[in-house]
Amino acid sequence: MKASENSISRRDFTKLTATAAGALPFLTFGSTTYTSTVKWNEKPRVHLFSKHLQFLDYNEMAAAAAEMGFDGLDLTVRPKGHVLPERVADDLPKAVDAMKKYGIAPKMMTTAIWDAHDSRNKTVLESAGGLGFSHYRTDWLTYPEGRTIEESQTTFGKQARELEMLNETCGLIGCYQNHAGNHVGAPIWDLPPILNATKNEHVGCQYDIRHAVVEGGTSWELGLRLIKPFIKSIVIKDFKWGKVDGKWKPINTPLGEGMVDFNRYFSLLRAYNIDVPVSLHLEYALGGAEHGNSVITVDKKEVFARMKKDLTFLQQTWQSAE
């Protein structure tokens, strides 16, 4: 799939990174009461967003994630992803076989799925459910002009309920990500009216703290309080505001170098007893790996080192949060 120069040398890799963390208990999905079976002083099982490893084939991807100490992958199963939707029947089993070979069980994936009536979407979800996946990110939505936001929310709520019924038959949980910008869910406050149309079992929110802070500023905690009953998975990444070409914009950073107060955030997750799957994203400059490029312009070992550093920060801060 990829050029031979992208293959992984275990010896070189081991010299670069510290010994991988041992097997850790998986954060389980709970109902809105979030009855936890996980002790907070244990590390979470963190899934690496496979978008950042799309310069590797399935075996190399799985080997790298396991070598760095990740407990899983958030596999891209979407256009321009590791698995293309039109090839899911052939390629998703190959990706899963590679993951299992290196001790990674299939749990999370990222898709472009929202329409429950689309035949290709059904094929993707049925295939994923049959292979053991449990959580996936849905497509994003936008508010069309010519229709009020309230009218759109009613429509989206109906669609979410239809998707939830499909998910239930496949044994999956679809998670809608709050994404900064003119997306549905960007302000957080508009998501509950949509998700309330569901049973809050097989559809919910993939809470992204980076995007929540971009849009919520210092009020992000209020948004978290509102959306917490619907959180089914979370995304971890960081940013800071800065000027780009004379305009203020969010600039992505490694964890701990931006504006997200992870100690406070993890403390709130602990207080709210939110135990859900975790996906780690690295959206800052990584030679194209941040964009999911199939060819990168930096040494792959530098990419791995940054991933390992962010993983370590996440694990340590998670443990120390009070």
C-alpha positions as CSV (number, residue, x, y, z in Angstrom):
1,M,0.0,0.0,0.0
2,K,2.8,2.4,0.9
3,A,6.5,2.7,-0.1
4,S,8.9,0.4,1.7
5,E,10.7,3.3,3.2
6,N,7.7,3.8,5.5
7,S,8.1,0.4,7.1
8,I,8.8,0.4,10.8
9,S,12.1,-0.7,12.5
10,R,11.2,-2.0,15.9
11,R,14.7,-1.5,17.1
12,D,14.9,2.2,16.0
13,F,11.4,2.8,17.3
14,T,12.1,1.4,20.7
15,K,15.2,3.6,21.0
16,L,13.0,6.6,20.2
17,T,10.2,6.0,22.6
18,A,9.8,4.8,26.2
19,T,8.5,1.4,27.0
20,A,4.8,1.2,26.1
21,A,2.3,1.2,28.9
22,G,0.8,-2.1,29.9
23,A,-2.7,-3.4,29.2
24,L,-5.2,-0.9,30.7
25,P,-8.9,-1.3,31.5
26,F,-11.2,0.0,28.7
27,L,-13.4,2.9,29.5
28,T,-16.9,1.4,29.2
29,F,-20.0,3.1,27.7
30,G,-22.6,3.8,30.3
31,S,-26.1,5.1,30.4
32,T,-26.9,8.6,31.4
33,T,-26.2,7.7,35.0
34,Y,-22.7,6.8,34.0
35,T,-22.2,4.0,36.5
36,S,-18.5,3.5,36.5
37,T,-16.5,0.3,36.8
38,V,-13.2,2.0,36.3
39,K,-11.1,3.5,39.1
40,W,-9.9,7.0,38.3
41,N,-6.3,6.4,39.4
42,E,-5.9,3.9,36.5
43,K,-5.0,5.2,33.0
44,P,-7.6,5.4,30.3
45,R,-7.4,3.3,27.2
46,V,-6.5,5.8,24.5
47,H,-7.2,5.3,20.8
48,L,-5.0,7.1,18.3
49,F,-6.9,8.8,15.4
50,S,-5.6,6.8,12.4
51,K,-5.9,9.8,10.2
52,H,-2.4,10.7,11.4
53,L,-1.0,7.3,10.3
54,Q,-2.4,7.3,6.8
55,F,1.2,7.2,5.4
56,L,1.3,3.6,6.7
57,D,-0.5,0.5,5.6
58,Y,-2.6,-1.5,7.9
59,N,0.1,-3.7,9.4
60,E,2.5,-0.7,9.9
61,M,-0.3,1.4,11.3
62,A,-1.2,-1.2,13.9
63,A,2.4,-2.0,14.8
64,A,3.2,1.7,15.3
65,A,0.2,2.3,17.5
66,A,0.9,-0.8,19.7
67,E,4.6,0.1,19.9
68,M,3.9,3.6,21.1
69,G,1.6,2.3,23.9
70,F,-1.8,3.1,22.5
71,D,-4.5,0.7,23.4
72,G,-6.5,1.2,20.2
73,L,-7.1,3.0,17.0
74,D,-9.8,5.4,16.0
75,L,-9.9,4.0,12.4
76,T,-10.9,6.3,9.6
77,V,-13.6,4.6,7.5
78,R,-14.6,7.3,5.2
79,P,-13.7,9.0,1.9
80,K,-9.9,9.5,1.8
81,G,-9.6,7.4,5.0
82,H,-7.7,4.2,5.8
83,V,-10.7,2.3,4.7
84,L,-12.8,3.6,1.8
85,P,-16.6,3.1,2.3
86,E,-16.9,1.5,-1.2
87,R,-14.3,-1.1,-0.2
88,V,-15.4,-1.7,3.3
89,A,-16.4,-5.4,2.7
90,D,-12.9,-6.2,1.5
91,D,-10.6,-3.8,3.4
92,L,-12.2,-3.4,6.9
93,P,-11.5,-7.1,7.7
94,K,-7.9,-6.6,6.6
95,A,-7.5,-3.6,8.9
96,V,-9.0,-5.4,11.8
97,D,-6.8,-8.5,11.2
98,A,-3.8,-6.2,11.3
99,M,-5.0,-4.6,14.5
100,K,-5.6,-7.9,16.3
101,K,-2.2,-9.1,15.2
102,Y,-0.7,-6.4,17.4
103,G,-3.1,-6.8,20.3
104,I,-5.4,-4.0,19.3
105,A,-9.1,-4.8,19.4
106,P,-11.4,-2.8,17.0
107,K,-13.5,-0.3,19.0
108,M,-13.6,3.2,17.5
109,M,-13.9,4.5,14.0
110,T,-14.6,7.8,12.3
111,T,-17.0,7.9,9.4
112,A,-19.0,10.3,7.2
113,I,-22.3,8.6,8.1
114,W,-25.6,10.3,9.0
115,D,-28.2,9.1,6.5
116,A,-29.6,5.8,7.9
117,H,-31.3,5.1,4.6
118,D,-28.1,5.1,2.5
119,S,-27.3,1.6,1.4
120,R,-23.5,2.2,1.6
121,N,-23.8,3.6,5.1
122,K,-25.7,0.5,6.1
123,T,-23.0,-1.7,4.6
124,V,-20.3,0.1,6.6
125,L,-22.2,-0.1,9.9
126,E,-23.2,-3.7,9.4
127,S,-19.6,-4.7,8.6
128,A,-18.2,-2.7,11.5
129,G,-20.7,-4.2,14.0
130,G,-19.9,-7.7,12.8
131,L,-16.2,-7.1,13.3
132,G,-16.5,-5.9,16.9
133,F,-16.5,-2.1,16.6
134,S,-18.6,-0.4,19.3
135,H,-18.3,3.4,18.7
136,Y,-18.1,5.6,15.6
137,R,-18.1,9.3,14.8
138,T,-20.9,10.4,12.5
139,D,-20.8,13.1,9.7
140,W,-21.2,16.8,10.5
141,L,-24.3,18.8,9.8
142,T,-24.9,22.4,8.9
143,Y,-28.0,24.6,9.2
144,P,-29.4,25.4,5.7
145,E,-30.5,28.9,4.8
146,G,-34.3,29.4,4.3
147,R,-35.2,27.3,7.3
148,T,-35.1,28.3,11.0
149,I,-32.7,26.6,13.3
150,E,-35.6,25.2,15.3
151,E,-37.0,23.6,12.2
152,S,-33.7,22.1,11.3
153,Q,-33.3,20.7,14.8
154,T,-36.6,18.9,14.4
155,T,-35.5,17.4,11.1
156,F,-32.0,16.4,12.5
157,G,-33.7,14.9,15.6
158,K,-35.8,12.7,13.4
159,Q,-32.7,11.7,11.4
160,A,-30.8,11.0,14.6
161,R,-33.6,8.7,15.8
162,E,-33.5,6.8,12.5
163,L,-29.8,6.4,12.7
164,E,-30.1,5.2,16.3
165,M,-32.4,2.4,15.2
166,L,-29.9,1.3,12.6
167,N,-27.1,1.5,15.1
168,E,-29.0,-0.7,17.5
169,T,-29.4,-3.5,14.9
170,C,-25.6,-3.3,14.3
171,G,-24.6,-3.0,18.0
172,L,-23.0,0.4,17.5
173,I,-23.1,3.8,19.1
174,G,-23.0,6.8,16.7
175,C,-21.3,9.9,18.2
176,Y,-21.8,13.4,16.8
177,Q,-18.7,15.6,17.3
178,N,-19.1,19.2,18.4
179,H,-16.9,21.0,15.8
180,A,-16.0,24.7,15.9
181,G,-17.4,26.9,13.1
182,N,-20.8,27.0,11.4
183,H,-21.5,23.4,12.2
184,V,-24.5,22.0,14.1
185,G,-23.3,21.4,17.6
186,A,-20.5,24.0,17.6
187,P,-22.2,26.1,20.4
188,I,-23.0,22.8,22.3
189,W,-26.3,24.3,23.4
190,D,-28.0,23.3,20.1
191,L,-27.3,19.6,20.4
192,P,-29.6,18.5,23.3
193,P,-32.8,19.5,21.3
194,I,-31.6,17.1,18.6
195,L,-30.4,14.3,20.8
196,N,-33.5,14.5,23.0
197,A,-35.4,13.0,20.0
198,T,-33.4,9.7,20.6
199,K,-33.4,7.2,23.4
200,N,-29.8,8.4,24.2
201,E,-28.6,4.8,23.8
202,H,-27.1,4.2,20.3
203,V,-26.6,7.9,19.4
204,G,-24.9,10.6,21.4
205,C,-22.2,13.2,21.4
206,Q,-18.4,12.8,20.8
207,Y,-17.3,15.7,23.0
208,D,-14.3,17.6,21.7
209,I,-12.7,19.8,24.4
210,R,-10.6,21.7,21.9
211,H,-13.6,22.8,19.8
212,A,-15.6,23.4,23.0
213,V,-13.0,25.9,24.3
214,V,-12.7,27.6,20.9
215,E,-16.4,28.3,20.8
216,G,-17.1,28.5,24.5
217,G,-14.1,30.5,25.8
218,T,-14.3,30.6,29.6
219,S,-17.9,29.2,29.6
220,W,-17.1,25.8,28.2
221,E,-17.8,24.2,31.6
222,L,-21.5,25.2,31.3
223,G,-21.6,23.5,27.9
224,L,-20.1,20.4,29.4
225,R,-22.7,20.4,32.2
226,L,-25.4,20.5,29.6
227,I,-24.1,17.9,27.2
228,K,-22.7,15.4,29.7
229,P,-25.8,13.1,29.7
230,F,-25.2,12.6,26.0
231,I,-21.4,12.1,25.9
232,K,-20.6,8.7,24.4
233,S,-16.9,9.3,23.5
234,I,-14.4,12.1,23.8
235,V,-11.6,13.7,21.6
236,I,-8.4,15.1,23.1
237,K,-6.4,17.9,21.5
238,D,-5.2,21.4,22.2
239,F,-4.9,24.9,20.7
240,K,-4.2,28.5,21.3
241,W,-5.3,31.8,19.6
242,G,-2.7,33.5,17.4
243,K,-2.4,35.7,14.4
244,V,-2.2,34.1,11.0
245,D,-1.7,36.5,8.0
246,G,-2.9,39.3,10.3
247,K,-6.1,37.5,11.4
248,W,-6.8,35.9,14.8
249,K,-7.3,32.2,14.4
250,P,-7.1,29.0,16.5
251,I,-3.6,27.4,16.2
252,N,-3.4,23.8,17.0
253,T,-0.7,22.8,19.5
254,P,0.7,19.7,21.3
255,L,-1.2,18.8,24.5
256,G,-0.3,21.1,27.4
257,E,1.0,23.9,25.2
258,G,-2.3,25.5,24.4
259,M,-5.4,27.0,26.1
260,V,-7.2,23.8,27.2
261,D,-7.1,23.4,31.0
262,F,-6.8,19.6,31.0
263,N,-6.4,19.3,34.7
264,R,-9.8,21.1,35.2
265,Y,-11.4,19.2,32.4
266,F,-10.3,15.8,33.6
267,S,-11.3,16.7,37.1
268,L,-14.8,17.5,35.8
269,L,-14.9,14.2,33.9
270,R,-14.1,12.5,37.2
271,A,-16.7,14.5,39.1
272,Y,-19.3,13.6,36.5
273,N,-18.2,10.0,36.4
274,I,-17.9,10.1,32.6
275,D,-16.1,6.9,31.4
276,V,-16.2,6.7,27.7
277,P,-13.7,5.8,24.9
278,V,-11.0,8.4,24.3
279,S,-9.6,9.4,20.8
280,L,-6.3,11.3,20.6
281,H,-5.9,13.8,17.7
282,L,-2.7,15.6,16.7
283,E,-3.8,18.5,14.4
284,Y,-0.6,20.6,14.7
285,A,2.2,20.5,12.1
286,L,3.6,17.0,11.5
287,G,4.8,17.1,8.0
288,G,1.4,16.4,6.6
289,A,0.5,13.6,9.0
290,E,-1.9,16.0,10.7
291,H,-3.9,16.2,7.5
292,G,-4.0,12.5,6.8
293,N,-1.5,12.7,3.9
294,S,-0.3,9.4,2.4
295,V,3.2,10.9,2.0
296,I,4.8,13.0,4.8
297,T,7.7,15.4,4.7
298,V,9.3,14.6,8.0
299,D,10.9,11.4,9.4
300,K,8.2,9.1,10.6
301,K,10.1,8.7,13.9
302,E,9.5,12.3,14.6
303,V,5.8,11.8,14.1
304,F,5.9,8.8,16.5
305,A,7.8,10.8,19.1
306,R,5.2,13.5,19.1
307,M,2.4,11.0,19.4
308,K,4.1,9.3,22.3
309,K,4.7,12.6,24.0
310,D,1.0,13.6,23.8
311,L,0.0,10.2,25.0
312,T,2.2,10.5,28.0
313,F,0.9,13.9,28.8
314,L,-2.7,12.7,28.6
315,Q,-2.1,9.7,30.8
316,Q,-0.1,11.6,33.4
317,T,-2.6,14.5,33.6
318,W,-5.5,12.1,33.7
319,Q,-4.0,10.4,36.7
320,S,-3.1,13.5,38.6
321,A,-6.4,15.4,38.0
322,E,-8.3,16.0,41.3
